[in-house]
Amino acid sequence: MYQIQTFLLLFIFFLGFLAITFEDKLEVNKSWIALFMGSFMWVVVAIGEDENLLETAIIHESAEIFELIIFLMGAMTIVEMMGHFRFFTWIEAKLSSFNITDKQLFWLLGLTAFMGSSLLDNLTITLVMIQIGRHLYKNTENLILYVVAIIIAANAGGALSPVGDVTTIMLWLAGKFTAWQVVYYGLLPSLAAWLVPQYILAKKIVPEQRELPAMNEELPLQWGIIFIGLFTFGFAVLVNLFHLPPFIGILMGLAAAAIVIDYKLKKGTLKKRAGHIVHIIKSIDMATLNFFIGILLAVGALAYHGILAQAAQLIFGSNPAAHLSKVIAGHISLGLLSSVFDNVPLTAAVIKMLPAGIPYAHWVLLAVTAGTGGSILIIGSAAGVAAMGQVKEVTFFQYLKKGTVPALLGYSAAVAVWFSVFCCQL
């Protein structure tokens, strides 16, 4: 029975994967495909399963989904709010006023995403940078290249910081390396994972004619709200000091912004009732949230059934501690696997499977490969999934055509740089 379920789960997953890939030809929204795929896979998992074990698993899976979806909902609302109060229009005006070329602008925004994701997280910075790009890139090809570059930059930057990606947070909290070790020794590999594809993509950017956006006197009145929105993302990081999940900080900042908006409306300093936070929430992309839920349900079913743990076991072998070369090869392979599967359950399985005594350098390699391997396909990272939901022009095939090869070359460069840094320890 177990083997039949395993076959069915893999069949449903890959069939759903193909349906999402060919979304444009099927003319069925990928969000509904993902939801059906994820829920159906749990039905398969439930057949013949112990009721108590299943209930515990569902509660655990629901908690993880709740945490990410609430975080996304809050972050997307904050981003929409800052856009509503013309923050991104202000950025567009400032950047357009600089005497820089289109390629220089492309590099500047890529660097911002790379650095920003190491300070915040790759998902948040992707949402923010996409909104900035919408204002700056009117050419569709440029916009697609920009979104591809932002996904790669955000994932690469998140891999060098203990708070930049879920996998680095997991490894850091598990004591596999210190915050200093992952920042110091992960910097050069992560830079390589960003610089190589950034260079390739920048060469394809074509010049655009931009006009300075019209600004009015209302913008300065909204800076207080915009600053609260910016600080909200800092709250999401700061609550880690109290061992709280990031969504607590996001909700706290969102509530603070909403209170200020309501107060300004009451005092009459906001002229449009549409500025009310309730109206802003209505404008967030619910299809993206549904897509996330479906993908997380599907991966959760694979993890609960033990398929991801079996994949990790197959990659690392039965006694990886005896041969550190197997650990290195395993981390590299796992990074490639994370282009299809969620890197979080894969990393969790590896943390539990590998024995104590593995050098921190090898765990830094896992942080780099698990974080940047997801850039190879757009569905391989939370940043990619969010971008595909936010920008309809960025389909699976568009990313495959424009981003996969540069991301793969960047991934290879990151591994090569890691080898050069730690060659004396191997």
DRENLUMGU-452926 format. One record per residue (C-alpha): residue number from 1; x, y, z. Coordinates in nm, 3 decimals, always signed. Layout:
N
SITE pos      c1      c2      c3
SITE NUM       X       Y       Z
...
END
This chain:
426
SITE pos      c1      c2      c3
SITE   1  +0.000  +0.000  +0.000
SITE   2  +0.284  +0.238  +0.089
SITE   3  +0.448  +0.191  -0.250
SITE   4  +0.119  +0.250  -0.431
SITE   5  +0.068  +0.572  -0.235
SITE   6  +0.425  +0.682  -0.313
SITE   7  +0.366  +0.626  -0.684
SITE   8  +0.032  +0.812  -0.673
SITE   9  +0.179  +1.108  -0.486
SITE  10  +0.468  +1.145  -0.728
SITE  11  +0.235  +1.101  -1.025
SITE  12  -0.008  +1.368  -0.897
SITE  13  +0.281  +1.603  -0.813
SITE  14  +0.447  +1.580  -1.153
SITE  15  +0.112  +1.592  -1.334
SITE  16  +0.025  +1.908  -1.140
SITE  17  +0.374  +2.042  -1.210
SITE  18  +0.319  +1.991  -1.582
SITE  19  -0.025  +2.153  -1.566
SITE  20  +0.125  +2.459  -1.394
SITE  21  +0.401  +2.465  -1.654
SITE  22  +0.149  +2.465  -1.940
SITE  23  -0.090  +2.706  -1.767
SITE  24  -0.112  +2.934  -2.072
SITE  25  -0.207  +2.652  -2.310
SITE  26  -0.456  +2.493  -2.068
SITE  27  -0.603  +2.835  -1.985
SITE  28  -0.652  +2.724  -1.625
SITE  29  -0.511  +2.945  -1.350
SITE  30  -0.212  +2.785  -1.179
SITE  31  -0.354  +2.873  -0.836
SITE  32  -0.648  +2.634  -0.880
SITE  33  -0.419  +2.365  -1.018
SITE  34  -0.191  +2.398  -0.717
SITE  35  -0.481  +2.393  -0.470
SITE  36  -0.632  +2.082  -0.627
SITE  37  -0.294  +1.910  -0.646
SITE  38  -0.204  +1.983  -0.284
SITE  39  -0.540  +1.887  -0.133
SITE  40  -0.571  +1.571  -0.347
SITE  41  -0.224  +1.456  -0.239
SITE  42  -0.330  +1.478  +0.127
SITE  43  -0.636  +1.267  +0.047
SITE  44  -0.400  +1.002  -0.089
SITE  45  -0.179  +1.032  +0.221
SITE  46  -0.483  +0.987  +0.448
SITE  47  -0.580  +0.647  +0.303
SITE  48  -0.516  +0.385  +0.570
SITE  49  -0.328  +0.630  +0.790
SITE  50  -0.357  +0.639  +1.169
SITE  51  -0.611  +0.906  +1.266
SITE  52  -0.404  +1.057  +1.547
SITE  53  -0.084  +1.072  +1.341
SITE  54  -0.273  +1.230  +1.053
SITE  55  -0.434  +1.489  +1.280
SITE  56  -0.097  +1.585  +1.427
SITE  57  +0.053  +1.615  +1.079
SITE  58  -0.232  +1.831  +0.951
SITE  59  -0.208  +2.061  +1.253
SITE  60  +0.168  +2.096  +1.199
SITE  61  +0.128  +2.155  +0.825
SITE  62  -0.155  +2.405  +0.880
SITE  63  +0.059  +2.598  +1.129
SITE  64  +0.343  +2.628  +0.876
SITE  65  +0.105  +2.737  +0.601
SITE  66  -0.066  +2.986  +0.833
SITE  67  +0.269  +3.138  +0.929
SITE  68  +0.381  +3.193  +0.569
SITE  69  +0.043  +3.303  +0.431
SITE  70  -0.018  +3.553  +0.711
SITE  71  +0.334  +3.685  +0.659
SITE  72  +0.270  +3.715  +0.286
SITE  73  -0.068  +3.878  +0.335
SITE  74  +0.077  +4.135  +0.572
SITE  75  +0.383  +4.201  +0.356
SITE  76  +0.176  +4.235  +0.038
SITE  77  -0.061  +4.474  +0.215
SITE  78  +0.228  +4.688  +0.338
SITE  79  +0.378  +4.695  -0.013
SITE  80  +0.041  +4.791  -0.164
SITE  81  +0.000  +5.058  +0.103
SITE  82  +0.339  +5.214  +0.026
SITE  83  +0.252  +5.206  -0.343
SITE  84  -0.088  +5.365  -0.274
SITE  85  +0.081  +5.652  -0.091
SITE  86  +0.320  +5.703  -0.384
SITE  87  +0.643  +5.571  -0.232
SITE  88  +0.735  +5.378  -0.546
SITE  89  +0.643  +5.677  -0.762
SITE  90  +0.888  +5.881  -0.555
SITE  91  +1.159  +5.616  -0.605
SITE  92  +1.086  +5.615  -0.979
SITE  93  +1.121  +5.993  -0.992
SITE  94  +1.450  +5.986  -0.801
SITE  95  +1.602  +5.706  -1.009
SITE  96  +1.481  +5.860  -1.335
SITE  97  +1.643  +6.191  -1.240
SITE  98  +1.984  +6.028  -1.208
SITE  99  +2.201  +6.048  -1.517
SITE 100  +2.263  +5.672  -1.542
SITE 101  +2.217  +5.424  -1.824
SITE 102  +1.958  +5.148  -1.829
SITE 103  +2.222  +4.884  -1.759
SITE 104  +2.361  +5.086  -1.467
SITE 105  +2.007  +5.110  -1.330
SITE 106  +1.969  +4.734  -1.372
SITE 107  +2.288  +4.675  -1.172
SITE 108  +2.185  +4.923  -0.903
SITE 109  +1.848  +4.754  -0.849
SITE 110  +2.008  +4.408  -0.852
SITE 111  +2.259  +4.514  -0.588
SITE 112  +1.974  +4.658  -0.380
SITE 113  +1.789  +4.326  -0.395
SITE 114  +2.103  +4.130  -0.309
SITE 115  +2.190  +4.345  -0.008
SITE 116  +1.829  +4.392  +0.100
SITE 117  +1.754  +4.021  +0.115
SITE 118  +2.047  +3.964  +0.348
SITE 119  +1.906  +4.223  +0.587
SITE 120  +1.537  +4.134  +0.558
SITE 121  +1.447  +3.815  +0.371
SITE 122  +1.433  +3.709  +0.008
SITE 123  +1.053  +3.697  -0.008
SITE 124  +0.995  +4.048  +0.130
SITE 125  +1.262  +4.212  -0.084
SITE 126  +1.124  +4.040  -0.395
SITE 127  +0.777  +4.185  -0.334
SITE 128  +0.919  +4.534  -0.279
SITE 129  +1.157  +4.527  -0.577
SITE 130  +0.885  +4.400  -0.813
SITE 131  +0.674  +4.703  -0.727
SITE 132  +0.969  +4.931  -0.798
SITE 133  +1.032  +4.754  -1.130
SITE 134  +0.672  +4.795  -1.240
SITE 135  +0.720  +5.171  -1.231
SITE 136  +1.056  +5.169  -1.408
SITE 137  +1.025  +4.907  -1.682
SITE 138  +0.757  +4.965  -1.944
SITE 139  +0.921  +4.731  -2.195
SITE 140  +0.786  +4.379  -2.133
SITE 141  +1.115  +4.204  -2.214
SITE 142  +1.303  +4.434  -1.978
SITE 143  +1.047  +4.374  -1.705
SITE 144  +1.079  +3.994  -1.740
SITE 145  +1.460  +4.014  -1.731
SITE 146  +1.437  +4.242  -1.428
SITE 147  +1.207  +4.006  -1.236
SITE 148  +1.432  +3.709  -1.320
SITE 149  +1.733  +3.904  -1.194
SITE 150  +1.555  +4.007  -0.874
SITE 151  +1.461  +3.645  -0.793
SITE 152  +1.822  +3.532  -0.839
SITE 153  +1.964  +3.829  -0.646
SITE 154  +1.718  +3.787  -0.358
SITE 155  +1.792  +3.415  -0.323
SITE 156  +2.168  +3.472  -0.344
SITE 157  +2.161  +3.752  -0.087
SITE 158  +1.941  +3.552  +0.147
SITE 159  +2.191  +3.264  +0.148
SITE 160  +2.467  +3.466  +0.313
SITE 161  +2.265  +3.588  +0.609
SITE 162  +2.132  +3.395  +0.912
SITE 163  +1.797  +3.574  +0.869
SITE 164  +1.786  +3.600  +0.489
SITE 165  +1.625  +3.266  +0.414
SITE 166  +1.426  +3.002  +0.604
SITE 167  +1.697  +2.741  +0.545
SITE 168  +1.976  +2.961  +0.684
SITE 169  +1.761  +3.037  +0.987
SITE 170  +1.709  +2.661  +1.041
SITE 171  +2.081  +2.584  +1.010
SITE 172  +2.179  +2.877  +1.233
SITE 173  +1.931  +2.786  +1.508
SITE 174  +2.045  +2.421  +1.485
SITE 175  +2.397  +2.537  +1.570
SITE 176  +2.552  +2.424  +1.241
SITE 177  +2.735  +2.755  +1.205
SITE 178  +2.746  +3.092  +1.379
SITE 179  +2.597  +3.408  +1.231
SITE 180  +2.949  +3.536  +1.168
SITE 181  +3.056  +3.217  +0.991
SITE 182  +2.769  +3.213  +0.742
SITE 183  +2.807  +3.585  +0.665
SITE 184  +3.187  +3.580  +0.634
SITE 185  +3.232  +3.249  +0.453
SITE 186  +2.909  +3.261  +0.256
SITE 187  +2.970  +3.609  +0.113
SITE 188  +3.196  +3.517  -0.181
SITE 189  +2.995  +3.212  -0.299
SITE 190  +2.671  +3.410  -0.273
SITE 191  +2.825  +3.700  -0.462
SITE 192  +2.925  +3.460  -0.739
SITE 193  +2.571  +3.319  -0.750
SITE 194  +2.443  +3.673  -0.809
SITE 195  +2.714  +3.837  -1.020
SITE 196  +2.737  +3.574  -1.296
SITE 197  +2.364  +3.573  -1.390
SITE 198  +2.338  +3.948  -1.328
SITE 199  +2.611  +4.010  -1.586
SITE 200  +2.446  +3.778  -1.839
SITE 201  +2.101  +3.931  -1.795
SITE 202  +2.225  +4.291  -1.793
SITE 203  +2.365  +4.247  -2.145
SITE 204  +2.010  +4.182  -2.272
SITE 205  +1.856  +4.501  -2.131
SITE 206  +1.748  +4.741  -2.405
SITE 207  +1.734  +5.122  -2.360
SITE 208  +1.401  +5.276  -2.260
SITE 209  +1.266  +5.628  -2.279
SITE 210  +1.139  +5.736  -1.937
SITE 211  +0.949  +6.045  -1.840
SITE 212  +0.963  +6.185  -1.490
SITE 213  +0.639  +6.093  -1.311
SITE 214  +0.413  +6.376  -1.208
SITE 215  +0.443  +6.447  -0.835
SITE 216  +0.199  +6.652  -0.629
SITE 217  +0.195  +6.813  -0.291
SITE 218  +0.013  +6.524  -0.124
SITE 219  +0.322  +6.296  -0.121
SITE 220  +0.514  +6.460  +0.169
SITE 221  +0.205  +6.427  +0.390
SITE 222  +0.227  +6.047  +0.368
SITE 223  +0.589  +5.994  +0.475
SITE 224  +0.490  +5.899  +0.826
SITE 225  +0.281  +5.610  +0.695
SITE 226  +0.554  +5.507  +0.450
SITE 227  +0.816  +5.500  +0.725
SITE 228  +0.594  +5.276  +0.936
SITE 229  +0.565  +5.045  +0.637
SITE 230  +0.943  +5.033  +0.596
SITE 231  +0.999  +4.973  +0.967
SITE 232  +0.743  +4.693  +0.959
SITE 233  +0.988  +4.473  +0.768
SITE 234  +1.244  +4.548  +1.037
SITE 235  +0.992  +4.436  +1.299
SITE 236  +0.973  +4.100  +1.123
SITE 237  +1.346  +4.053  +1.184
SITE 238  +1.355  +4.200  +1.536
SITE 239  +1.090  +3.964  +1.675
SITE 240  +1.341  +3.683  +1.614
SITE 241  +1.523  +3.815  +1.921
SITE 242  +1.216  +3.714  +2.122
SITE 243  +1.197  +3.376  +1.945
SITE 244  +0.878  +3.480  +1.768
SITE 245  +0.795  +3.406  +1.402
SITE 246  +0.832  +3.694  +1.152
SITE 247  +0.457  +3.726  +1.088
SITE 248  +0.413  +3.866  +1.441
SITE 249  +0.632  +4.163  +1.349
SITE 250  +0.453  +4.209  +1.016
SITE 251  +0.110  +4.211  +1.183
SITE 252  +0.230  +4.454  +1.450
SITE 253  +0.362  +4.696  +1.187
SITE 254  +0.053  +4.658  +0.969
SITE 255  -0.173  +4.735  +1.265
SITE 256  +0.036  +5.041  +1.354
SITE 257  +0.009  +5.170  +0.996
SITE 258  -0.366  +5.109  +0.994
SITE 259  -0.411  +5.301  +1.320
SITE 260  -0.216  +5.599  +1.181
SITE 261  -0.417  +5.592  +0.857
SITE 262  -0.750  +5.584  +1.044
SITE 263  -0.635  +5.868  +1.269
SITE 264  -0.531  +6.080  +0.969
SITE 265  -0.864  +6.010  +0.801
SITE 266  -1.047  +6.118  +1.113
SITE 267  -0.841  +6.439  +1.137
SITE 268  -0.895  +6.509  +0.767
SITE 269  -0.525  +6.507  +0.672
SITE 270  -0.591  +6.229  +0.421
SITE 271  -0.816  +6.353  +0.144
SITE 272  -0.929  +6.019  -0.001
SITE 273  -1.134  +5.763  +0.188
SITE 274  -0.980  +5.502  -0.045
SITE 275  -0.665  +5.534  +0.163
SITE 276  -0.834  +5.331  +0.436
SITE 277  -0.636  +5.012  +0.502
SITE 278  -0.947  +4.800  +0.442
SITE 279  -0.960  +4.918  +0.081
SITE 280  -0.586  +4.856  +0.040
SITE 281  -0.618  +4.496  +0.164
SITE 282  -0.878  +4.431  -0.106
SITE 283  -0.618  +4.508  -0.374
SITE 284  -0.366  +4.238  -0.276
SITE 285  -0.330  +3.941  -0.509
SITE 286  -0.523  +3.655  -0.345
SITE 287  -0.438  +3.422  -0.635
SITE 288  -0.072  +3.432  -0.527
SITE 289  -0.171  +3.330  -0.174
SITE 290  -0.382  +3.042  -0.307
SITE 291  -0.090  +2.928  -0.522
SITE 292  +0.137  +2.926  -0.219
SITE 293  -0.114  +2.725  -0.016
SITE 294  -0.142  +2.461  -0.290
SITE 295  +0.235  +2.428  -0.333
SITE 296  +0.295  +2.407  +0.043
SITE 297  +0.024  +2.141  +0.080
SITE 298  +0.178  +1.934  -0.199
SITE 299  +0.531  +1.952  -0.061
SITE 300  +0.398  +1.886  +0.289
SITE 301  +0.231  +1.566  +0.170
SITE 302  +0.558  +1.450  +0.013
SITE 303  +0.747  +1.530  +0.332
SITE 304  +0.494  +1.356  +0.560
SITE 305  +0.495  +1.043  +0.347
SITE 306  +0.873  +1.029  +0.378
SITE 307  +0.951  +1.084  +0.011
SITE 308  +1.176  +1.385  +0.071
SITE 309  +1.360  +1.207  +0.352
SITE 310  +1.415  +0.911  +0.118
SITE 311  +1.550  +1.149  -0.145
SITE 312  +1.793  +1.295  +0.109
SITE 313  +1.896  +0.942  +0.216
SITE 314  +1.957  +0.849  -0.147
SITE 315  +2.169  +1.159  -0.200
SITE 316  +2.391  +1.128  +0.110
SITE 317  +2.415  +0.751  +0.148
SITE 318  +2.406  +0.550  +0.469
SITE 319  +2.726  +0.680  +0.635
SITE 320  +2.809  +1.031  +0.509
SITE 321  +3.026  +1.124  +0.809
SITE 322  +3.287  +0.868  +0.704
SITE 323  +3.327  +1.035  +0.365
SITE 324  +3.298  +1.414  +0.369
SITE 325  +3.321  +1.409  -0.011
SITE 326  +2.975  +1.246  -0.005
SITE 327  +2.849  +1.532  +0.211
SITE 328  +2.980  +1.786  -0.040
SITE 329  +2.833  +1.597  -0.335
SITE 330  +2.508  +1.559  -0.140
SITE 331  +2.480  +1.930  -0.066
SITE 332  +2.541  +2.016  -0.431
SITE 333  +2.283  +1.761  -0.545
SITE 334  +2.033  +1.880  -0.287
SITE 335  +2.069  +2.235  -0.415
SITE 336  +1.982  +2.117  -0.764
SITE 337  +1.688  +1.919  -0.626
SITE 338  +1.561  +2.233  -0.451
SITE 339  +1.491  +2.382  -0.793
SITE 340  +1.185  +2.156  -0.801
SITE 341  +1.114  +2.072  -0.437
SITE 342  +1.091  +2.310  -0.144
SITE 343  +1.434  +2.344  +0.017
SITE 344  +1.290  +2.375  +0.369
SITE 345  +1.180  +2.010  +0.424
SITE 346  +1.487  +1.890  +0.235
SITE 347  +1.715  +2.090  +0.464
SITE 348  +1.522  +1.975  +0.771
SITE 349  +1.574  +1.613  +0.665
SITE 350  +1.948  +1.668  +0.616
SITE 351  +1.987  +1.835  +0.957
SITE 352  +1.831  +1.532  +1.124
SITE 353  +2.015  +1.277  +0.911
SITE 354  +2.376  +1.398  +0.920
SITE 355  +2.565  +1.314  +1.241
SITE 356  +2.745  +1.559  +1.467
SITE 357  +3.098  +1.659  +1.378
SITE 358  +3.036  +1.777  +1.024
SITE 359  +3.257  +2.092  +0.979
SITE 360  +3.076  +2.425  +0.966
SITE 361  +3.223  +2.488  +0.620
SITE 362  +3.010  +2.208  +0.479
SITE 363  +2.697  +2.351  +0.640
SITE 364  +2.780  +2.689  +0.483
SITE 365  +2.788  +2.508  +0.149
SITE 366  +2.438  +2.371  +0.220
SITE 367  +2.313  +2.722  +0.302
SITE 368  +2.449  +2.846  -0.031
SITE 369  +2.329  +2.555  -0.245
SITE 370  +1.985  +2.524  -0.084
SITE 371  +1.935  +2.900  -0.104
SITE 372  +2.058  +2.958  -0.460
SITE 373  +1.956  +2.626  -0.620
SITE 374  +1.595  +2.734  -0.600
SITE 375  +1.672  +3.005  -0.857
SITE 376  +1.726  +2.749  -1.133
SITE 377  +1.347  +2.712  -1.178
SITE 378  +1.090  +2.971  -1.085
SITE 379  +0.897  +2.727  -0.864
SITE 380  +1.209  +2.642  -0.665
SITE 381  +1.187  +2.929  -0.417
SITE 382  +0.930  +3.136  -0.232
SITE 383  +1.066  +3.443  -0.411
SITE 384  +1.008  +3.279  -0.750
SITE 385  +0.659  +3.159  -0.666
SITE 386  +0.565  +3.506  -0.538
SITE 387  +0.706  +3.672  -0.849
SITE 388  +0.517  +3.437  -1.081
SITE 389  +0.197  +3.526  -0.899
SITE 390  +0.268  +3.899  -0.903
SITE 391  +0.382  +3.942  -1.265
SITE 392  +0.169  +3.754  -1.516
SITE 393  +0.429  +3.800  -1.792
SITE 394  +0.678  +3.587  -1.595
SITE 395  +0.557  +3.236  -1.672
SITE 396  +0.735  +2.908  -1.606
SITE 397  +0.857  +2.893  -1.966
SITE 398  +0.967  +3.256  -1.975
SITE 399  +1.180  +3.198  -1.669
SITE 400  +1.308  +2.869  -1.809
SITE 401  +1.408  +3.050  -2.128
SITE 402  +1.569  +3.355  -1.970
SITE 403  +1.670  +3.263  -1.617
SITE 404  +1.751  +2.894  -1.584
SITE 405  +2.086  +2.890  -1.765
SITE 406  +2.219  +3.210  -1.599
SITE 407  +2.103  +3.084  -1.257
SITE 408  +2.266  +2.745  -1.318
SITE 409  +2.591  +2.911  -1.419
SITE 410  +2.574  +3.126  -1.108
SITE 411  +2.508  +2.818  -0.897
SITE 412  +2.812  +2.645  -1.049
SITE 413  +3.024  +2.955  -0.986
SITE 414  +2.912  +2.965  -0.621
SITE 415  +3.015  +2.602  -0.570
SITE 416  +3.349  +2.666  -0.742
SITE 417  +3.415  +2.969  -0.519
SITE 418  +3.329  +2.764  -0.210
SITE 419  +3.581  +2.500  -0.318
SITE 420  +3.849  +2.765  -0.366
SITE 421  +3.780  +2.916  -0.022
SITE 422  +3.778  +2.587  +0.167
SITE 423  +4.016  +2.380  -0.047
SITE 424  +4.268  +2.360  +0.234
SITE 425  +4.006  +2.211  +0.467
SITE 426  +3.888  +1.935  +0.231
END
